[in-house]
Amino acid sequence: MPTTRNEDAGARRHVVVIHRWRDAYAHYDDYLDHATHAVSYVTPEVGAAGVPAAAAGVVLVAATDDLVEVREAVWELTRRHGAPQAVVALKEDDLLIAAQLRAEWGLAGATPQDLLPFRDKLEMCRRVRDAGLPVPAFAAVSAAADVERFAARHGWPLVLKPVRGSSSAGVRIVHGPADLAGVRWGDEAPLLVQVRRTDPIYHVDGLFRDGRLDVWRASRYVNTCLGFRDGSYLGSVEETDPAVLAAVEAAAPRFLAALTAAPTVFHLEVFVGTGPDGTPHCSFLEVGARVGGAEIPFVWRDLHGYDLMEAAFALQLGEQPAKGRPASGAVGGWLLVPAPAERPCRITAVTPMTGRVPGPYAESLLAAGEVLPAADAYYEHVGGRFRFRGATGAEVEAAIRATARDFRVRAAPA
C-alpha cells in the first residue's frame, strides 16, 4: 500500500470522490459529514459546480476515466489530507478507475475483478449464458468476416457494440454486409455482435442483496437509448402490470446472481416478450453495477423516498446501505430530449414545460445564452430533462409524449 504524510490539520478520515456531474445526481454532503471527514474531489471543470462547498479539496482533471491523470490527482490530495481511506466513484465510466485505486491503496469496496463482469459485455453475456439463462446469441468479432459468419447462422439484422462502453456510444444496427463498411476494426475492436431483439426493453433499478431484490422498480423505455444517439427523444415509464412485474422479479435476481454474490446497486436492462401462453418472460440485455443514469436517481428520491446514490456510496465505503422502503403508489417517469445542435452549443431559445397539463413536475433546462457543454456525462448535458408522476403508467406516458411533442429548444454553435 502506498504511504504518505498526513498534512490535514485535524487528521480527519480522508475520502476521495471521483465526480463528473454538474447537477445534484448525488447528495454527497448528505452521505458523509464533510466537517467531520476530509472529503476531497477529483472532477473535470464542468463538474466543479456540483462539488459541495464544504469539500476539503478539489483537483481538476481533463477526464475522470484516465487512470494516470486521476491517480496523480489522488496523490496531490493525499499530500494535503493524508492517505485515502476510501475512494468512491458513482458514474459508470469511472467505476474501474476507483476500483483500481482502491486495490492500490488496499481499501474496502469492489475490486476491478469484481466489476469486470459488469463492464465487459462479452464476459457479462458469457456468464449469463453459462448460468443457463436467456440471452440473445452473441459472439466476439474482430473483422467484417466474423460478423458475416455469425449472420450466416443467425440472420440479419444484428447489433454491433463495443465490449466496453456506456450510453450506447459506438453501438450500431447492421442490416447486411454493406453496413460494415464504415467500421474501423483496428480502433473499435474488440466488438460484440448479437442477434437483434425487437421485444420492448425495460430497465430494472435497485439494490441486490443476499440473493434477492432488496428494493427495485421496473420501467419500460419509450423509444430506445440507441435512438436517442440518433436524435430521437428517450423516455421511461414505471411498470404497473402485475404479470410483467412478476416476470421481472423472478428473472432479475438470477441474472444478477450470475455475475455477483455481493450487495450491488444495479441498472439492469431486459427484453420483455410474451410466450405462446401470453405470459411475459425476460431475456437479458445488459447490466451495470451502478445507479441508472438519466433522471432515475431524481425520480427515486422524489417519488419513492430512497436514494440509490446513497446506497452505492455506502457500498464503496465498505458499509451496508439502508433497507429499502415499500414502493410508493405513485408512478414515475422521465424524458430526455437530445441536444439541439452539436455540443458545445449556446442555447438561443427554450420553452419551459412545467405547469402544463399534462406535463412534468420538474425539469432541468438551460436558459437562453447558456452553453451546453460537450461533457462526458452524456445524459446530463442534453436539450432538456423532465420528470413525471401520475396515478397510472398510461397517464405518465401521455404526459411524456405531449412534452416531447411540444417542447422546443434551439441553439447555435458556441
C-alpha positions as CSV (number, residue, x, y, z in Angstrom):
1,M,0.0,0.0,0.0
2,P,1.3,3.5,-0.8
3,T,2.0,5.7,2.2
4,T,2.3,9.4,2.7
5,R,2.4,12.0,5.4
6,N,-1.0,13.5,6.5
7,E,-0.9,17.3,6.4
8,D,-4.6,17.7,7.2
9,A,-4.6,19.6,10.5
10,G,-7.3,17.5,12.1
11,A,-6.0,14.2,10.8
12,R,-9.6,13.5,9.6
13,R,-10.6,10.5,7.7
14,H,-9.8,11.2,4.0
15,V,-12.4,10.1,1.4
16,V,-11.7,10.8,-2.3
17,V,-14.7,11.1,-4.6
18,I,-14.3,10.9,-8.4
19,H,-17.1,13.1,-9.7
20,R,-18.5,14.2,-13.1
21,W,-21.9,15.8,-12.7
22,R,-22.9,19.5,-12.6
23,D,-26.4,18.7,-11.3
24,A,-27.2,17.1,-8.0
25,Y,-27.3,13.5,-9.1
26,A,-25.6,12.6,-5.8
27,H,-26.0,14.5,-2.5
28,Y,-22.5,13.7,-1.2
29,D,-22.7,16.0,1.8
30,D,-25.8,14.1,3.0
31,Y,-24.0,10.8,2.7
32,L,-20.9,11.8,4.7
33,D,-20.3,14.8,7.1
34,H,-17.8,17.0,5.3
35,A,-16.9,18.7,8.5
36,T,-16.0,15.5,10.3
37,H,-14.3,13.9,7.4
38,A,-11.9,15.3,4.8
39,V,-13.9,14.6,1.6
40,S,-12.0,15.6,-1.5
41,Y,-13.0,15.6,-5.1
42,V,-11.4,14.8,-8.5
43,T,-13.5,16.3,-11.2
44,P,-13.5,17.8,-14.7
45,E,-14.1,21.5,-14.8
46,V,-17.7,21.0,-15.9
47,G,-18.4,19.0,-12.7
48,A,-16.8,21.5,-10.3
49,A,-20.1,23.3,-9.8
50,G,-21.5,20.1,-8.4
51,V,-18.9,19.7,-5.7
52,P,-20.1,20.6,-2.2
53,A,-18.9,23.9,-0.8
54,A,-17.5,22.0,2.2
55,A,-15.2,19.8,0.2
56,A,-11.7,19.6,1.8
57,G,-10.1,19.9,-1.6
58,V,-10.7,19.7,-5.4
59,V,-8.3,18.7,-8.2
60,L,-9.4,19.3,-11.8
61,V,-8.7,16.8,-14.4
62,A,-9.4,16.6,-18.1
63,A,-11.0,13.2,-17.9
64,T,-12.1,11.1,-14.8
65,D,-11.7,7.9,-16.7
66,D,-8.0,8.5,-17.3
67,L,-6.3,6.3,-14.7
68,V,-2.9,8.0,-14.9
69,E,-4.4,11.5,-14.6
70,V,-6.8,10.6,-11.7
71,R,-4.0,8.7,-9.9
72,E,-1.9,11.8,-10.0
73,A,-4.8,13.9,-8.7
74,V,-5.3,11.5,-5.8
75,W,-1.7,11.8,-4.9
76,E,-2.0,15.5,-4.9
77,L,-5.0,15.3,-2.5
78,T,-3.1,12.7,-0.4
79,R,-0.2,15.2,0.1
80,R,-2.7,17.6,1.5
81,H,-5.0,15.3,3.5
82,G,-3.3,12.0,4.1
83,A,-3.8,8.6,2.6
84,P,-7.3,8.0,1.4
85,Q,-9.3,5.6,3.5
86,A,-12.0,5.3,0.8
87,V,-12.3,6.0,-2.9
88,V,-15.7,6.5,-4.4
89,A,-17.0,6.8,-8.0
90,L,-20.7,6.7,-8.9
91,K,-20.6,7.3,-12.6
92,E,-20.3,4.1,-14.7
93,D,-17.3,5.0,-16.7
94,D,-15.3,5.8,-13.5
95,L,-16.1,2.6,-11.6
96,L,-13.0,0.7,-12.7
97,I,-10.8,3.7,-12.1
98,A,-12.0,3.9,-8.5
99,A,-11.7,0.1,-8.1
100,Q,-8.1,0.1,-9.3
101,L,-7.2,2.9,-6.9
102,R,-8.9,1.0,-4.0
103,A,-6.8,-2.0,-4.9
104,E,-3.6,0.0,-4.9
105,W,-4.4,1.5,-1.5
106,G,-5.8,-1.7,0.0
107,L,-9.3,-0.2,0.6
108,A,-12.7,-1.6,1.0
109,G,-15.1,-1.8,-1.9
110,A,-15.5,-3.6,-5.2
111,T,-12.2,-4.6,-6.9
112,P,-11.5,-4.4,-10.7
113,Q,-12.1,-8.2,-10.8
114,D,-15.5,-7.8,-9.1
115,L,-16.6,-5.2,-11.6
116,L,-15.2,-6.8,-14.8
117,P,-18.5,-8.8,-15.5
118,F,-20.4,-5.5,-15.3
119,R,-18.1,-3.6,-17.6
120,D,-17.0,-6.2,-20.1
121,K,-20.2,-7.1,-22.1
122,L,-18.6,-10.3,-23.6
123,E,-17.8,-11.6,-20.1
124,M,-21.2,-10.5,-18.9
125,C,-23.1,-12.3,-21.6
126,R,-21.0,-15.4,-21.2
127,R,-21.7,-15.7,-17.5
128,V,-25.5,-15.2,-18.1
129,R,-25.4,-17.9,-20.9
130,D,-23.3,-20.3,-18.8
131,A,-25.8,-20.0,-16.0
132,G,-28.5,-21.3,-18.4
133,L,-30.3,-18.0,-18.6
134,P,-31.9,-16.5,-21.7
135,V,-29.6,-14.1,-23.6
136,P,-29.7,-13.3,-27.4
137,A,-27.0,-15.2,-29.3
138,F,-23.7,-13.3,-29.3
139,A,-20.0,-13.6,-30.3
140,A,-16.8,-11.6,-30.2
141,V,-15.8,-10.2,-33.6
142,S,-12.7,-8.5,-34.9
143,A,-13.4,-8.3,-38.6
144,A,-16.3,-8.0,-41.0
145,A,-15.9,-11.7,-42.0
146,D,-16.6,-12.6,-38.4
147,V,-19.9,-10.8,-38.5
148,E,-20.9,-12.3,-41.8
149,R,-20.2,-15.8,-40.5
150,F,-22.4,-15.0,-37.4
151,A,-25.1,-13.7,-39.7
152,A,-25.0,-16.9,-41.8
153,R,-26.0,-18.8,-38.6
154,H,-28.4,-16.2,-37.1
155,G,-29.5,-13.9,-39.9
156,W,-29.7,-10.1,-40.2
157,P,-30.1,-7.5,-38.8
158,L,-27.6,-7.7,-36.0
159,V,-26.4,-5.4,-33.2
160,L,-22.7,-4.4,-33.2
161,K,-21.3,-2.8,-30.0
162,P,-18.1,-2.2,-28.1
163,V,-17.3,-4.7,-25.5
164,R,-16.8,-1.8,-23.0
165,G,-18.9,1.3,-23.4
166,S,-21.8,3.3,-22.0
167,S,-24.8,5.4,-23.1
168,S,-25.0,3.4,-26.4
169,A,-21.8,5.0,-27.7
170,G,-20.4,3.1,-30.7
171,V,-23.5,0.8,-30.9
172,R,-24.9,0.3,-34.4
173,I,-27.6,-1.8,-36.2
174,V,-26.2,-3.7,-39.2
175,H,-28.7,-4.9,-41.8
176,G,-26.2,-6.5,-44.1
177,P,-22.5,-6.6,-45.2
178,A,-22.8,-3.1,-46.6
179,D,-23.3,-1.6,-43.1
180,L,-19.9,-3.0,-42.0
181,A,-18.0,-0.8,-44.5
182,G,-17.7,2.1,-42.0
183,V,-16.4,0.0,-39.1
184,R,-12.8,0.8,-38.2
185,W,-11.9,-2.5,-36.8
186,G,-8.4,-1.5,-35.5
187,D,-9.9,1.3,-33.5
188,E,-13.1,-0.3,-32.2
189,A,-12.1,-4.0,-31.6
190,P,-12.9,-5.9,-29.6
191,L,-16.6,-5.7,-30.6
192,L,-19.6,-7.8,-29.7
193,V,-22.1,-8.9,-32.3
194,Q,-25.5,-10.0,-31.1
195,V,-28.9,-11.1,-32.5
196,R,-31.2,-8.1,-32.6
197,R,-34.4,-8.5,-30.5
198,T,-37.4,-6.3,-31.0
199,D,-39.3,-7.0,-27.8
200,P,-39.9,-4.0,-25.5
201,I,-36.8,-3.0,-23.5
202,Y,-37.2,-2.4,-19.7
203,H,-34.7,-1.1,-17.2
204,V,-34.8,-2.5,-13.7
205,D,-33.1,-0.5,-11.0
206,G,-32.5,-1.2,-7.3
207,L,-30.3,-2.9,-4.7
208,F,-29.4,-6.6,-5.0
209,R,-28.5,-8.1,-1.6
210,D,-28.5,-11.6,-0.1
211,G,-29.5,-13.1,-3.5
212,R,-32.7,-11.1,-3.7
213,L,-34.0,-7.7,-4.8
214,D,-33.9,-5.6,-1.7
215,V,-35.6,-2.7,-3.3
216,W,-36.4,-2.3,-7.0
217,R,-38.6,-0.7,-9.8
218,A,-39.1,-1.8,-13.4
219,S,-39.6,0.7,-16.1
220,R,-40.4,0.4,-19.8
221,Y,-38.4,2.6,-22.2
222,V,-40.3,4.9,-24.5
223,N,-38.1,4.8,-27.6
224,T,-34.5,3.5,-27.2
225,C,-31.2,4.6,-25.9
226,L,-29.7,3.9,-29.4
227,G,-32.4,6.0,-31.0
228,F,-31.5,8.9,-28.6
229,R,-28.0,8.8,-30.0
230,D,-29.6,9.2,-33.5
231,G,-31.8,12.2,-32.5
232,S,-35.0,10.7,-31.0
233,Y,-36.3,11.6,-27.6
234,L,-35.9,8.9,-24.9
235,G,-38.4,8.3,-22.1
236,S,-39.3,5.8,-19.4
237,V,-42.4,4.8,-17.6
238,E,-42.5,2.7,-14.4
239,E,-44.4,-0.6,-15.0
240,T,-47.5,-1.5,-13.0
241,D,-48.7,-4.7,-14.8
242,P,-48.6,-7.4,-12.2
243,A,-47.7,-10.1,-14.8
244,V,-44.8,-8.1,-16.1
245,L,-43.5,-7.3,-12.6
246,A,-43.7,-11.0,-11.6
247,A,-41.6,-12.0,-14.6
248,V,-39.1,-9.3,-13.8
249,E,-38.9,-10.2,-10.1
250,A,-38.3,-13.8,-11.0
251,A,-35.7,-13.2,-13.6
252,A,-33.6,-10.2,-12.3
253,P,-32.1,-11.9,-9.2
254,R,-31.0,-14.8,-11.4
255,F,-29.3,-12.5,-13.9
256,L,-27.5,-10.6,-11.1
257,A,-26.5,-13.8,-9.3
258,A,-24.8,-15.0,-12.5
259,L,-22.4,-12.0,-12.1
260,T,-22.0,-11.4,-8.4
261,A,-22.9,-12.6,-4.9
262,A,-22.0,-9.2,-3.3
263,P,-24.5,-6.5,-2.5
264,T,-24.8,-4.4,-5.6
265,V,-26.7,-1.3,-6.7
266,F,-27.7,-2.2,-10.3
267,H,-29.2,-0.9,-13.5
268,L,-30.4,-3.9,-15.5
269,E,-31.8,-3.9,-19.0
270,V,-34.0,-6.8,-20.2
271,F,-36.2,-7.6,-23.1
272,V,-39.8,-8.5,-22.1
273,G,-41.5,-10.7,-24.5
274,T,-44.6,-12.8,-24.4
275,G,-44.7,-16.6,-24.6
276,P,-47.3,-18.7,-26.6
277,D,-49.5,-18.8,-23.5
278,G,-49.4,-15.0,-23.2
279,T,-47.2,-15.0,-20.1
280,P,-44.4,-12.3,-20.1
281,H,-40.8,-13.5,-20.0
282,C,-37.5,-11.8,-19.7
283,S,-34.3,-12.1,-21.7
284,F,-31.0,-10.5,-20.7
285,L,-29.7,-7.4,-22.4
286,E,-27.0,-5.9,-20.1
287,V,-26.4,-4.6,-16.6
288,G,-24.3,-2.1,-14.7
289,A,-23.2,-2.2,-11.1
290,R,-24.2,1.4,-10.6
291,V,-27.2,3.7,-10.3
292,G,-29.1,4.1,-13.6
293,G,-28.5,7.3,-15.5
294,A,-30.8,9.9,-16.9
295,E,-33.4,11.1,-14.3
296,I,-33.6,7.8,-12.4
297,P,-31.9,8.9,-9.2
298,F,-34.1,12.0,-9.0
299,V,-37.3,10.1,-9.6
300,W,-36.4,7.6,-6.9
301,R,-35.6,10.3,-4.3
302,D,-38.7,12.4,-5.3
303,L,-41.3,9.7,-5.5
304,H,-40.1,6.7,-3.7
305,G,-38.0,8.1,-0.8
306,Y,-35.0,6.0,-1.5
307,D,-31.6,7.4,-2.6
308,L,-29.9,4.8,-4.8
309,M,-26.8,7.0,-5.0
310,E,-26.5,6.9,-1.2
311,A,-26.7,3.1,-1.3
312,A,-24.0,2.9,-3.9
313,F,-21.9,5.4,-1.9
314,A,-22.2,3.3,1.2
315,L,-21.1,0.1,-0.6
316,Q,-18.0,1.8,-1.8
317,L,-17.2,2.8,1.8
318,G,-17.5,-0.9,2.7
319,E,-20.7,-0.3,4.5
320,Q,-24.3,-1.7,4.2
321,P,-27.0,0.5,2.6
322,A,-30.3,1.2,4.3
323,K,-33.1,-1.2,3.8
324,G,-35.5,-0.4,1.0
325,R,-38.8,1.1,1.8
326,P,-42.2,-0.2,0.5
327,A,-42.8,1.1,-3.0
328,S,-44.9,4.3,-3.1
329,G,-48.2,4.3,-5.0
330,A,-47.0,7.0,-7.5
331,V,-45.9,6.0,-11.0
332,G,-42.8,7.8,-12.1
333,G,-41.3,8.5,-15.5
334,W,-38.7,10.7,-17.2
335,L,-37.9,12.2,-20.6
336,L,-34.7,13.3,-22.3
337,V,-34.7,15.5,-25.4
338,P,-31.5,15.5,-27.5
339,A,-29.1,18.4,-27.8
340,P,-30.5,20.9,-30.4
341,A,-27.1,21.2,-32.1
342,E,-23.6,19.7,-31.9
343,R,-22.2,20.3,-28.5
344,P,-20.8,22.6,-27.3
345,C,-23.6,24.9,-28.3
346,R,-25.2,28.1,-27.0
347,I,-28.9,27.9,-26.2
348,T,-30.8,30.6,-28.1
349,A,-34.4,29.7,-27.2
350,V,-36.2,27.3,-24.8
351,T,-39.8,26.5,-23.9
352,P,-40.3,25.6,-20.2
353,M,-42.8,22.8,-19.8
354,T,-43.6,22.6,-16.0
355,G,-47.1,23.8,-15.2
356,R,-48.6,22.3,-18.4
357,V,-51.3,19.6,-18.2
358,P,-50.3,17.0,-19.0
359,G,-46.7,17.8,-18.2
360,P,-43.7,17.2,-16.0
361,Y,-43.4,18.0,-12.3
362,A,-39.8,19.0,-12.7
363,E,-37.4,20.0,-15.5
364,S,-33.7,20.8,-16.0
365,L,-33.2,23.3,-18.8
366,L,-30.5,25.7,-19.7
367,A,-31.6,29.3,-20.2
368,A,-31.1,31.3,-23.4
369,G,-27.4,32.4,-23.5
370,E,-26.1,29.4,-21.6
371,V,-23.7,26.9,-23.1
372,L,-24.5,23.2,-23.4
373,P,-21.0,21.7,-22.9
374,A,-19.5,18.7,-24.7
375,A,-19.1,16.9,-21.4
376,D,-18.7,13.2,-20.8
377,A,-21.8,12.9,-18.6
378,Y,-23.8,12.3,-21.8
379,Y,-27.4,12.0,-20.4
380,E,-26.9,15.1,-18.2
381,H,-26.0,17.6,-20.9
382,V,-28.9,17.3,-23.3
383,G,-31.6,19.6,-24.8
384,G,-34.0,19.1,-21.9
385,R,-34.6,16.8,-18.9
386,F,-38.0,16.2,-17.4
387,R,-39.5,14.2,-14.6
388,F,-43.1,12.9,-14.3
389,R,-45.5,11.4,-11.8
390,G,-49.0,10.1,-12.1
391,A,-51.6,7.6,-10.9
392,T,-51.1,5.2,-13.9
393,G,-48.5,4.3,-16.5
394,A,-50.8,5.5,-19.2
395,E,-51.1,8.9,-17.6
396,V,-47.4,9.3,-17.3
397,E,-46.7,8.1,-20.8
398,A,-49.3,10.6,-22.2
399,A,-47.5,13.4,-20.4
400,I,-44.1,12.3,-21.7
401,R,-45.3,12.2,-25.3
402,A,-47.1,15.5,-25.0
403,T,-44.0,17.1,-23.6
404,A,-41.8,15.6,-26.3
405,R,-44.2,16.9,-28.9
406,D,-44.5,20.5,-27.6
407,F,-41.0,21.2,-26.2
408,R,-38.8,23.5,-28.2
409,V,-35.1,24.3,-27.7
410,R,-32.8,25.9,-30.2
411,A,-29.1,26.6,-30.2
412,A,-26.2,28.0,-32.2
413,P,-22.5,26.8,-32.2
414,A,-20.7,28.0,-29.2
